[in-house]
């Protein structure tokens, strides 16, 4: 196994497979590869798989497989030549209305970096982001690839409620609030799309490994999208 790899027990029913200690595309690719290989294989006892930036959490049934046997399975999957089942890598376009009531922190973010609001919008909507993980709330995507000129710390006083669809920045990340929830990210815009919908066959709009591009829209276009 590679030197940075660590396989750690998490209580009696969990294992964390750690591939590194930083936000890095190569590390996340290894996480997603193991996730895909385990998900597509027939491995009795595995109940759930949760990929993160740098690790994969595996929940298992100890009555169906032991810790030792699962570790052996993990090591074999990591070392195997099995090709993982990946998505096609299509870019999902997310319409965003920036600033004003939709993005109450846009002006503040611009001032912190000695930029104009339009510069922040341009820098934020130019990259193609990778969905590294889903977490915090159902369907909330953590996106890597934020321009370093926009890297901004979280708010010192989090909001009690951030509306669903809000697009925020926190340190080196950007993300989208999937439901109304507390939060301390700097809110620079909002999308009319629903990131989480229990009525859909696939409740989450985005999955780890997807790619995202933000598309600026007007308040009028936001209303049109909301009516769909």
Order of alpha helices (4+ residues) and beta strands (2+ residues): beta-beta-alpha-beta-beta-alpha-beta-alpha-alpha-beta-beta-beta-beta-beta-beta-beta-beta-alpha
